[in-house]
Amino acid sequence: MAQRIVTVFGGSGFLGRYVVKRLVAQGAKVRVAVRHMDHAIFLKPLGDVGQIVPMSVDINDTEAVQFAVKGADTVINLIGILYERGKRTFERLHVDGARTIAEAAKQAGVKHMIQISAIGADENATAKYARTKALGEKAVQEAFPGATVVRPSIIFGPEDGFFNLFASLSRITPFLPVIGCPFPPKRIAGSLFKFDCYGTGGTKFQPVYVGDVAEAITKIVNDVSLQGKIYELGGPRVYSFKEIMELILNQIKRRRLLLPLPFWFAKIKAFFLEFLPVPILTRDQVELLKTDNIVDENALGFKDIGITPMAAEGILPAYLNRYRTGGQRHFRPA
């Protein structure tokens, strides 16, 4: 990959920093296109002098995008949001922004483009997030035929906003929610506080380690035979929402009541939570949770790229230990 130029839109984000790290390790020169250039300065020590170039780019500004992709061999679009604020809408970023990047890349003669989408992307979805992700895929493929689409499941890692969120909530609340479980739930015989959500456990997830997703993207950049396809990336195990909460509590050695939260009630709570500067739950996210977030059995995935994904149980202890009572250095007696 030496001497290649790769433009990464959204390279300062959670997944972006891992992608940039792997690209520069292989010798590529990386342009990190972000809204605020100073947000990407922390990436510069990952490479040699001048190897990582932060750029201030508004993806809805055609001229700025064209400047960012000019002379690049590969363009990677990692931009995505989980909630809307002002002009930062799903439509504007997931669809219009993706189209602008793809058109500029095609016009600039870029050899390959990778669009990061999400499992569950569907033009007919009731959730705006999933619907606009699908429309973004379509816009990219129309503007840049041969583009690669990568759809990861819930991504986890030290900086994630999923496992960290619920682990931190466990420090201040006596319970954790199981969204999508009807109330009252089906009780497990002989236990007052355990339930099985009528055998489902709520929405199903297939969490995938951020390092594995970044490695997959890097391999696609390097291997022409992997390009121009759609991949769905999920971890080695499927968990229900209830099992996710149990996994978190087991890792941080805390006991909390798991509270069944029907979708209708979750939407009421989400309405008020949306007023927070950074909402921990939105009504659109509740709508998204009505669909399982798992890899389609017929989809291309890690196996086709030549990667064996890591299980959550092998990664979570490395960064969830800090949520234990007494901190990460505290160990309870057996």
N, C-alpha and C positions, 0 to 999 in steps of 0.2 A: 504493500500500500504506500510505500515511500513515494514522495513527491505528489501524491494525490491531494486534491483539495475537496473537502467535504463541508458543505454548509448544513448546520444543524439548527433548525428553528425550534426554539424552546429548550435549548441545550443547558440552561441553568436550572431546570426543574429536577424533580425527583429522579425520573428515568434518565433525563438528559445528561446529568453529571457522570453516570455510569457508562453511557454510550461514548461520551467525549473521552473519558479516561481510556477506554479500550481502543478507540481510533488513534489517539496520539501514541499509544504504546506500540502501535504497528507502523508508526512513522508518517501518518497522514497529517496534513495541515488542516486544522479545523476552524471554520468560521462559526462562531456561536451567535446566532441572530436572536436577540431578545428585545423586549420593550424598553428596558432600562439597562444600558450597557454596564453600569456599575454592579448590577446583580450577577454578572458573569465573571467579574474580576477574580473571584476566589478560585476559578478553574485554571488560571494561567500557570500556577506552579506544577500542574500535572504534566506539562510538556516542556520542551526546550524553549529558549528565547524566540519569540515570534511564531511559535508553532500553533498557539491558540489565540485567535483574534476575536475578541468580543465586538459585536456590532449592534448599534441601536436601530431596530427595525420595527415599524408598524406593519403588520402583515396585510393590512388593508390599504397600504400606500404602495401602489404598483411600482413607482420608480425606486423606492427604497428596497423592495423585494428584488427587483431586477438587478440592482447594484450588488445585493448580497449573494446572488447565485451566479453572477457573471464569472466565467472561467472555471466554475466548479465541475468536478467529475460526477459527484453524487450529491443529492439533496435529500435530507431526512426531515420530515415534519412531525414533531412531537407535541405540537401545541394542542391543548385541550383544557377545558374548565369543567368543574363539577357543579357550579352554581352561577347564576347570572347577576351582574351588577352594572347598572347604567348601560353604556354602549357595549360592554363586554357580554354579548349575548351568544347563545349556542349557535344561532344562525350565522352571526357575523364572524365567529372564529372557526367553528367546525366546518362550515360550508363555504362561505365567501372567502375566508382567509386561505383555506386549503386550495380553492380554485385559483386564487391569485398566485400562490406559490407554484402550483403545477403549470400554469400558463407561462409564468416567467421562466421556469426551468426548461420548458420545452423550447421557448423562444431563444434561450441562451445556449441551446445545444447540449444541455446536461445529459449524460449518458444514462443515468438511472435515478429513480426517485422512490423513496420508501415513505408510505403514509401509515402512521400509527393510529389505529382505530380502537375498537373495543369489542369484546365478545358481546353478543346481543344486539349489535348494530342492525337495525331493521327499519326500512322506510315506512312501515305500517305500525311501528311501535307506538304505544300510548305515551311513553316517556320521551320528552323532547331531547334529552341527552342521546338516547339510543337512535332516535329518528334522524337527528342532525349528523351523527357519526356516519350513518349509512349514506346520507345525502352527500357528505363530504367525500366518502369513498368514491361514489359515483362521479362527482365533479372532478376528482383527481384522475380517474381512469379515462374520462372523456377528454380532458385537457392533455394528459400525458399517458397515452397508450403504452402498456408494458410496465406501468408502475407496480411496485410490490405493496401489498396491504398486510399489515401485521395487527392481529386482534388479540391482545392479552386479556386474561381474566384479571381479578383483583391482584394488583402488584404489591408485594410486601418487601420490606427491608428497613434498615435503621431509621430512615427518614419518612416512612410511610404515614399516611393519614388514616389508616384503618385499624390495624392492631394497636398502634400507639394511642389512638383515640379511646378505644374501649378499655385499654389497660389504665389510662389516666383517669377515666371516669370511675373505675373501681376504687380509686383512692378517696373519692368524695361522696359516693353513693352506696347505699346498702344493697343495691340490685343492679343487674345489667339487663337490657331489653332483648327479647327475641322477637324481632319485627316479623309480622306475617303469621304468627301463631294465633289461632282463634282463642277467644276467651269465653268460658273457662276451658282450659286445655284438658287433655286426657291424662289423668293421674296414673303414675306408675304404682302398682300394687305394693302396699307396705311402706310407702313413703309419702309424707305430707307435702314436701317441697319439690319433688321431682316429677317431671311430666315428659311426654314424648311428642306433643304437638300433633296428636292423632297419627303418629307414625312417620311424619314428614320432617319434623325439626325445623320447619321454616324453609326459606330460600336456600338453594344449594350454591356453593362456591367452589372454585378450583384455584386457590391462591397460588401465585407464581412468583418466584424470587426475582427481584429486580436485576440481579447479576446475570441470571439465565436469559432474561429478555434482552438485555444489552448484548450479551454474547451472541444471541441469535441474530440480532440486527447487524452486528459486525460481520458475522459469517455471510449473511446475505449480501452485504456490500462487497465482500471479497470474491464471492462465487457466482459467476454469471448463470450457472445452471439452476441456482436457487431463486433467481429474480423473475419478476413478472407473475407471481402467484399470490394466493391469499393463504395466510397462516393463522391458525388459532392456537395460542400458547397458554397452557394451563399446567399447574403443578401435577405431581404424581398421584395426588389423592383428592377426592371430592368430600367436602364437609357441608353439613347443614348449618344454618345460622346458629342453632343451639350448640352444635359441636364446636363451632368457632369460639363461642363464648366460654365453653368448658375448657377448650384448649388454652385460651388466654389465662383463665383463672388458675389452671394447673401450672402454667409457666411462672406466674407471679406469686404463687403460693398464697392466694387469698380465697376466702369463702364469701360468695355473694349469692343472693337469691336471683334466679333467672326469671324475669317477669315477662310473661306472654303479652305481646302488644299487637292486636289486630291492625290490619292496614288502615281501617277507617280512623282508628284512634291515633295511629302514628301520623296520619295526615293532619289531624288537628294540632298535635304537638309541633309538627314541622312548620305549620303556618306561623306560629309564634317564634320558633327558632330561626326562621328566615330573616328576622330583624337583627340578628347578631351580625357584627362586622364580618365574621367568618362563620357561616352557619354550619352546625354539626349535623344537621339533617334538613332536607328540603322536601317539599311535596313531590317534586319531580323524582327525587331519589327514592322516595317511597314507592312511586309508580314503577320505577326501575326494578325494585326489589320483588315485584310480582312475577318476574321471570328469572329462572335459574341462570346463573352465570357460569356455565360449564362448556367445555369444548365439545363441538359436534363430533360424533364418532366417525364421520366420513371426511372430516376436515384434515388438511395437512397441518403438521405440528412439529414439535421438537424432534421427534423421531426422524422426520424427513430432512431435518437440518443437521442431524448428527449430534444432538445434545441430550443428555440425560438430566432432567430438571431435579433440583434439590427439594426435599420435603420441608415443610414449614417447621416441623419439630427439630430439624437440624440447624435452623437459622434463628428462630425466635429467641432462644435463651441468650444469644449474644447481645440483644438490645432490649429485651423486656425485663431483664433482671433488675433494672433500676426502679421498677415499679413494685418490687417486693417490700414488705414491711421491714423497715430498717435499712433499705437500700440494697444495691447489688452485692455488697460484701456480706450481707447478713444471711446466714443459713440456719434454718430451723432444725432441731434435732429430729432424727428419723422417728 
